[in-house]
């Protein structure tokens, strides 16, 4: 299947906000307004899907409502980009109900992370359309410490150059949405090398436990000649991360993985460097491929935007980490 790249976004483009996982009703009105203003400042027009505020007992909406909004966002010729509201737990419910021909015939830039990993990788697997792991609509509501996230969103979505990943100066793992004026920032030590080496390949992955939901299904993208980008949130401790990584290694085409890039863990995961190194070194299948950890993506802030189905080049030697991504 040939890869498809939707056109870059430009000022004046319309971005549609959809809720394929949890409902926008979860987001405070003030924060919705803040996110809209931030995106408008970048030059975008913002529109909202019809059912994005629908909310059930799971703070989500019916499969039918979410599918309707997804299809309409791709159908609408005025819409050039699609941002998901927020993550959640049930995005994989949608996969068999999607008309992938609609997406293939109307390529657009879909961006989100966490639970959206299931949707992004499935769309790439079924259509060849490059999708994007990056900020949700709700992420743009962050008032402070968001400059890096916006910079890398613009680099990937609006500019044509190869994106060289440099670490942020600081990072945070605080509940910023609870109190925007009292934030806790941590000096960023940057990524570190677990296994040395160099590799190039197609970027696959995102949130690891969500990605693993695709195993054995028609929605699982090929791992042939891939660079695996993975991260996990506070619900995954070291043992869970180990188990889920083992599941990926047991995929029949895992030998096609050329390297692994691991996003930053949240503090509550308590993933110490020596523990992560022990997990990686315990797996003989990883001995000959580069493995890099603590890159700026995952459930901490800030985060890069990277293309699922795009290309990555990584080099890891001693204390030197080089990561470049492109479409």
Secondary structure, 3 states (H helix, E strand, C coil): CCCECCCCCCCCCEEEEECCCCCHHHCCHHHHHHHHHHHHHCCCEEEECCCCCCCCCCCCCCHHHHHHHHHHHHHCCCEEEEEECCCCCCHHHHHHHCCHHHHHHCCCEEEECHHHHHHHHHHHHHHCECEEECCCCHHHHCCCCCHHHHHHHHHHHHCCCCEECCCCCEEECCCCCCCCCCCCCEECCCCEEEECEEEEEEEEEEEHHHHHHHCCCCCCCCCCCEEEEEECCCCCCHHHHHHHHHHHHCCCCHHHEEEEEEEECCHHHCCCHHHHHHHHHCCHHHCCCEEEEEEEEECCECCCCEEECCEEEEEEECCEEEEEEEC
